[in-house]
Structure formats: C-alpha cells, structure tokens
Amino acid sequence: MKNITSKSVLRGAGLAAVALAAVCLARPAMAADAPDAAKLWTKNCQTCHGPDGKGKTKAGEKAKVKDLTAADVKSGLTKAKAADTIKNGVKEKDSDKMAMKAYSDKLSDAEVQALADYVMALK
C-alpha cells in the first residue's frame, strides 16, 4: 500500500488548482471568439430587415421581406431553416433571381449560426 504524505496531497491539490484555473481563464477567451450576432445583423441584415426584424425599411418594403417577428412567420421558422436561408439566400418565386442574396461566401458557419440564433430571438 502506498504511503500518502501531506506533500503528495498538496502536490495533487496544486495540480488540480492549476487545471481549474486554466479552464476558467480559457472560458472568457472562447466567449470572446464567439461571433457578435448584433454586429453581424447591423452589418449584413439591417438594411432590409431593419433593426428589429420587421422589414420596415425602404429596401425591405421594396423586396417585400417578411416580418421576422410576426407570429405566422415565427411559427414556420426553425433555426436550421433560418441558417439555410442566410447561407443559401432566397430565390424569387418562379424565377432564378435572388430575392435575398446568399451569405455562404461572406460569413463563416459560426457567424451564420449566431445570426440564426439572433433571428430566432427576435420578438
């Protein structure tokens, strides 16, 4: 049987404290790397969809964008559908013309997911 000394217990506790500190310090860095959805919205979406997602802008009214806060729109919207729309855009009915451009070449997957979360949170 191994003899446990106070020195070995302290060494183990010290290693555990160092590991815990590393995890705690890494969490803010990971959060800092997360895309800022509000900034992405302002930069890429607000011109048409407005600051509140209602689409009450000149560009939004011209493009006939949906009110992303309306109950009927929200009821048929999922995060996956929102992300797909952001990535691949929207074609006009019976046309190959894009009603909303695709952002797959402009936004990373993480940014698309952050915007999809943002859209889902609009009220």
Rosetta constraint file for C-alpha pairs under 8 A:
AtomPair CA 4 CA 8 HARMONIC 6.53 0.50
AtomPair CA 4 CA 9 HARMONIC 7.21 0.50
AtomPair CA 5 CA 9 HARMONIC 6.43 0.50
AtomPair CA 6 CA 10 HARMONIC 6.09 0.50
AtomPair CA 7 CA 11 HARMONIC 6.15 0.50
AtomPair CA 8 CA 12 HARMONIC 6.17 0.50
AtomPair CA 9 CA 13 HARMONIC 6.15 0.50
AtomPair CA 10 CA 14 HARMONIC 5.94 0.50
AtomPair CA 11 CA 15 HARMONIC 6.26 0.50
AtomPair CA 12 CA 16 HARMONIC 6.24 0.50
AtomPair CA 13 CA 17 HARMONIC 6.14 0.50
AtomPair CA 14 CA 18 HARMONIC 6.23 0.50
AtomPair CA 15 CA 19 HARMONIC 6.20 0.50
AtomPair CA 16 CA 20 HARMONIC 6.11 0.50
AtomPair CA 17 CA 21 HARMONIC 6.07 0.50
AtomPair CA 18 CA 22 HARMONIC 6.20 0.50
AtomPair CA 19 CA 23 HARMONIC 6.38 0.50
AtomPair CA 20 CA 24 HARMONIC 6.19 0.50
AtomPair CA 21 CA 25 HARMONIC 6.02 0.50
AtomPair CA 22 CA 26 HARMONIC 6.07 0.50
AtomPair CA 23 CA 27 HARMONIC 6.40 0.50
AtomPair CA 24 CA 28 HARMONIC 7.57 0.50
AtomPair CA 25 CA 29 HARMONIC 7.15 0.50
AtomPair CA 26 CA 30 HARMONIC 6.23 0.50
AtomPair CA 27 CA 31 HARMONIC 6.21 0.50
AtomPair CA 28 CA 32 HARMONIC 6.04 0.50
AtomPair CA 29 CA 33 HARMONIC 6.40 0.50
AtomPair CA 30 CA 34 HARMONIC 6.67 0.50
AtomPair CA 34 CA 110 HARMONIC 7.66 0.50
AtomPair CA 35 CA 40 HARMONIC 7.88 0.50
AtomPair CA 35 CA 110 HARMONIC 6.79 0.50
AtomPair CA 35 CA 111 HARMONIC 5.59 0.50
AtomPair CA 35 CA 114 HARMONIC 6.42 0.50
AtomPair CA 36 CA 40 HARMONIC 6.29 0.50
AtomPair CA 36 CA 111 HARMONIC 7.91 0.50
AtomPair CA 36 CA 114 HARMONIC 7.37 0.50
AtomPair CA 37 CA 41 HARMONIC 5.95 0.50
AtomPair CA 37 CA 111 HARMONIC 7.15 0.50
AtomPair CA 37 CA 114 HARMONIC 5.31 0.50
AtomPair CA 37 CA 115 HARMONIC 5.33 0.50
AtomPair CA 37 CA 118 HARMONIC 6.27 0.50
AtomPair CA 38 CA 42 HARMONIC 6.20 0.50
AtomPair CA 38 CA 115 HARMONIC 7.98 0.50
AtomPair CA 38 CA 118 HARMONIC 7.43 0.50
AtomPair CA 39 CA 43 HARMONIC 6.11 0.50
AtomPair CA 40 CA 44 HARMONIC 5.86 0.50
AtomPair CA 40 CA 45 HARMONIC 7.53 0.50
AtomPair CA 40 CA 111 HARMONIC 7.59 0.50
AtomPair CA 40 CA 115 HARMONIC 7.08 0.50
AtomPair CA 41 CA 45 HARMONIC 4.89 0.50
AtomPair CA 41 CA 46 HARMONIC 5.89 0.50
AtomPair CA 41 CA 51 HARMONIC 7.96 0.50
AtomPair CA 41 CA 115 HARMONIC 6.78 0.50
AtomPair CA 42 CA 46 HARMONIC 4.98 0.50
AtomPair CA 42 CA 47 HARMONIC 7.74 0.50
AtomPair CA 42 CA 51 HARMONIC 7.02 0.50
AtomPair CA 45 CA 49 HARMONIC 5.82 0.50
AtomPair CA 45 CA 50 HARMONIC 7.27 0.50
AtomPair CA 46 CA 50 HARMONIC 4.29 0.50
AtomPair CA 46 CA 51 HARMONIC 5.29 0.50
AtomPair CA 46 CA 53 HARMONIC 7.54 0.50
AtomPair CA 47 CA 57 HARMONIC 6.93 0.50
AtomPair CA 47 CA 59 HARMONIC 6.53 0.50
AtomPair CA 47 CA 60 HARMONIC 7.26 0.50
AtomPair CA 48 CA 55 HARMONIC 5.89 0.50
AtomPair CA 48 CA 56 HARMONIC 7.81 0.50
AtomPair CA 48 CA 57 HARMONIC 6.00 0.50
AtomPair CA 48 CA 58 HARMONIC 7.41 0.50
AtomPair CA 48 CA 59 HARMONIC 4.96 0.50
AtomPair CA 48 CA 60 HARMONIC 4.04 0.50
AtomPair CA 48 CA 61 HARMONIC 7.77 0.50
AtomPair CA 48 CA 63 HARMONIC 7.74 0.50
AtomPair CA 48 CA 65 HARMONIC 7.25 0.50
AtomPair CA 49 CA 53 HARMONIC 4.83 0.50
AtomPair CA 49 CA 54 HARMONIC 5.97 0.50
AtomPair CA 49 CA 55 HARMONIC 3.93 0.50
AtomPair CA 49 CA 56 HARMONIC 6.93 0.50
AtomPair CA 49 CA 57 HARMONIC 6.95 0.50
AtomPair CA 49 CA 60 HARMONIC 5.75 0.50
AtomPair CA 49 CA 65 HARMONIC 6.89 0.50
AtomPair CA 49 CA 67 HARMONIC 7.65 0.50
AtomPair CA 49 CA 68 HARMONIC 7.95 0.50
AtomPair CA 50 CA 54 HARMONIC 6.19 0.50
AtomPair CA 50 CA 55 HARMONIC 5.16 0.50
AtomPair CA 50 CA 56 HARMONIC 6.10 0.50
AtomPair CA 50 CA 57 HARMONIC 5.93 0.50
AtomPair CA 50 CA 60 HARMONIC 7.54 0.50
AtomPair CA 52 CA 122 HARMONIC 7.04 0.50
AtomPair CA 52 CA 123 HARMONIC 7.89 0.50
AtomPair CA 53 CA 67 HARMONIC 6.13 0.50
AtomPair CA 53 CA 68 HARMONIC 5.21 0.50
AtomPair CA 53 CA 69 HARMONIC 6.28 0.50
AtomPair CA 53 CA 119 HARMONIC 7.64 0.50
AtomPair CA 53 CA 122 HARMONIC 6.70 0.50
AtomPair CA 54 CA 66 HARMONIC 7.14 0.50
AtomPair CA 54 CA 67 HARMONIC 4.15 0.50
AtomPair CA 54 CA 68 HARMONIC 5.76 0.50
AtomPair CA 54 CA 69 HARMONIC 6.15 0.50
AtomPair CA 54 CA 70 HARMONIC 7.85 0.50
AtomPair CA 55 CA 60 HARMONIC 4.87 0.50
AtomPair CA 55 CA 61 HARMONIC 6.59 0.50
AtomPair CA 55 CA 64 HARMONIC 7.93 0.50
AtomPair CA 55 CA 65 HARMONIC 5.84 0.50
AtomPair CA 55 CA 66 HARMONIC 6.47 0.50
AtomPair CA 55 CA 67 HARMONIC 5.56 0.50
AtomPair CA 55 CA 68 HARMONIC 7.68 0.50
AtomPair CA 56 CA 60 HARMONIC 6.06 0.50
AtomPair CA 56 CA 61 HARMONIC 6.23 0.50
AtomPair CA 57 CA 61 HARMONIC 5.91 0.50
AtomPair CA 58 CA 62 HARMONIC 6.11 0.50
AtomPair CA 59 CA 63 HARMONIC 6.07 0.50
AtomPair CA 60 CA 64 HARMONIC 5.76 0.50
AtomPair CA 60 CA 65 HARMONIC 5.28 0.50
AtomPair CA 61 CA 65 HARMONIC 6.50 0.50
AtomPair CA 63 CA 99 HARMONIC 6.84 0.50
AtomPair CA 66 CA 73 HARMONIC 7.37 0.50
AtomPair CA 67 CA 73 HARMONIC 7.10 0.50
AtomPair CA 68 CA 73 HARMONIC 6.13 0.50
AtomPair CA 68 CA 74 HARMONIC 6.61 0.50
AtomPair CA 68 CA 119 HARMONIC 7.15 0.50
AtomPair CA 68 CA 122 HARMONIC 7.00 0.50
AtomPair CA 69 CA 73 HARMONIC 7.07 0.50
AtomPair CA 69 CA 74 HARMONIC 6.46 0.50
AtomPair CA 69 CA 122 HARMONIC 5.76 0.50
AtomPair CA 69 CA 123 HARMONIC 4.95 0.50
AtomPair CA 70 CA 74 HARMONIC 6.07 0.50
AtomPair CA 70 CA 123 HARMONIC 7.91 0.50
AtomPair CA 71 CA 75 HARMONIC 5.94 0.50
AtomPair CA 72 CA 76 HARMONIC 6.81 0.50
AtomPair CA 73 CA 77 HARMONIC 6.36 0.50
AtomPair CA 74 CA 78 HARMONIC 7.96 0.50
AtomPair CA 74 CA 120 HARMONIC 7.71 0.50
AtomPair CA 77 CA 81 HARMONIC 6.24 0.50
AtomPair CA 77 CA 82 HARMONIC 6.75 0.50
AtomPair CA 77 CA 120 HARMONIC 7.84 0.50
AtomPair CA 78 CA 82 HARMONIC 6.16 0.50
AtomPair CA 78 CA 120 HARMONIC 7.40 0.50
AtomPair CA 79 CA 83 HARMONIC 6.08 0.50
AtomPair CA 79 CA 116 HARMONIC 5.57 0.50
AtomPair CA 79 CA 117 HARMONIC 6.54 0.50
AtomPair CA 79 CA 120 HARMONIC 6.44 0.50
AtomPair CA 80 CA 84 HARMONIC 6.10 0.50
AtomPair CA 80 CA 116 HARMONIC 7.65 0.50
AtomPair CA 81 CA 85 HARMONIC 6.14 0.50
AtomPair CA 82 CA 86 HARMONIC 6.22 0.50
AtomPair CA 82 CA 116 HARMONIC 5.29 0.50
AtomPair CA 82 CA 119 HARMONIC 7.24 0.50
AtomPair CA 82 CA 120 HARMONIC 7.88 0.50
AtomPair CA 83 CA 87 HARMONIC 6.08 0.50
AtomPair CA 83 CA 112 HARMONIC 5.87 0.50
AtomPair CA 83 CA 113 HARMONIC 6.09 0.50
AtomPair CA 83 CA 115 HARMONIC 7.50 0.50
AtomPair CA 83 CA 116 HARMONIC 5.13 0.50
AtomPair CA 84 CA 88 HARMONIC 5.81 0.50
AtomPair CA 84 CA 89 HARMONIC 7.57 0.50
AtomPair CA 85 CA 89 HARMONIC 4.89 0.50
AtomPair CA 85 CA 90 HARMONIC 6.29 0.50
AtomPair CA 85 CA 102 HARMONIC 7.48 0.50
AtomPair CA 86 CA 102 HARMONIC 6.11 0.50
AtomPair CA 86 CA 103 HARMONIC 5.85 0.50
AtomPair CA 86 CA 104 HARMONIC 7.43 0.50
AtomPair CA 86 CA 112 HARMONIC 6.57 0.50
AtomPair CA 86 CA 116 HARMONIC 7.67 0.50
AtomPair CA 87 CA 102 HARMONIC 5.27 0.50
AtomPair CA 87 CA 103 HARMONIC 4.89 0.50
AtomPair CA 87 CA 104 HARMONIC 4.41 0.50
AtomPair CA 87 CA 107 HARMONIC 7.93 0.50
AtomPair CA 87 CA 112 HARMONIC 6.82 0.50
AtomPair CA 88 CA 101 HARMONIC 7.35 0.50
AtomPair CA 88 CA 102 HARMONIC 4.41 0.50
AtomPair CA 88 CA 103 HARMONIC 6.60 0.50
AtomPair CA 88 CA 104 HARMONIC 6.36 0.50
AtomPair CA 89 CA 98 HARMONIC 7.00 0.50
AtomPair CA 89 CA 99 HARMONIC 7.51 0.50
AtomPair CA 89 CA 100 HARMONIC 5.01 0.50
AtomPair CA 89 CA 101 HARMONIC 4.71 0.50
AtomPair CA 89 CA 102 HARMONIC 3.87 0.50
AtomPair CA 89 CA 103 HARMONIC 6.98 0.50
AtomPair CA 90 CA 98 HARMONIC 5.72 0.50
AtomPair CA 90 CA 99 HARMONIC 5.42 0.50
AtomPair CA 90 CA 100 HARMONIC 4.91 0.50
AtomPair CA 90 CA 101 HARMONIC 6.69 0.50
AtomPair CA 90 CA 102 HARMONIC 7.43 0.50
AtomPair CA 91 CA 95 HARMONIC 6.77 0.50
AtomPair CA 91 CA 96 HARMONIC 6.01 0.50
AtomPair CA 91 CA 97 HARMONIC 5.68 0.50
AtomPair CA 91 CA 98 HARMONIC 4.25 0.50
AtomPair CA 91 CA 99 HARMONIC 5.21 0.50
AtomPair CA 91 CA 100 HARMONIC 6.88 0.50
AtomPair CA 92 CA 96 HARMONIC 6.72 0.50
AtomPair CA 92 CA 97 HARMONIC 5.74 0.50
AtomPair CA 92 CA 98 HARMONIC 5.75 0.50
AtomPair CA 92 CA 99 HARMONIC 5.14 0.50
AtomPair CA 103 CA 107 HARMONIC 5.78 0.50
AtomPair CA 104 CA 108 HARMONIC 7.15 0.50
AtomPair CA 104 CA 109 HARMONIC 7.98 0.50
AtomPair CA 107 CA 111 HARMONIC 5.73 0.50
AtomPair CA 107 CA 112 HARMONIC 6.23 0.50
AtomPair CA 108 CA 112 HARMONIC 6.22 0.50
AtomPair CA 109 CA 113 HARMONIC 6.17 0.50
AtomPair CA 110 CA 114 HARMONIC 6.13 0.50
AtomPair CA 111 CA 115 HARMONIC 6.17 0.50
AtomPair CA 112 CA 116 HARMONIC 6.11 0.50
AtomPair CA 113 CA 117 HARMONIC 6.21 0.50
AtomPair CA 114 CA 118 HARMONIC 6.22 0.50
AtomPair CA 115 CA 119 HARMONIC 6.12 0.50
AtomPair CA 116 CA 120 HARMONIC 6.20 0.50
AtomPair CA 117 CA 121 HARMONIC 6.24 0.50
AtomPair CA 118 CA 122 HARMONIC 6.45 0.50
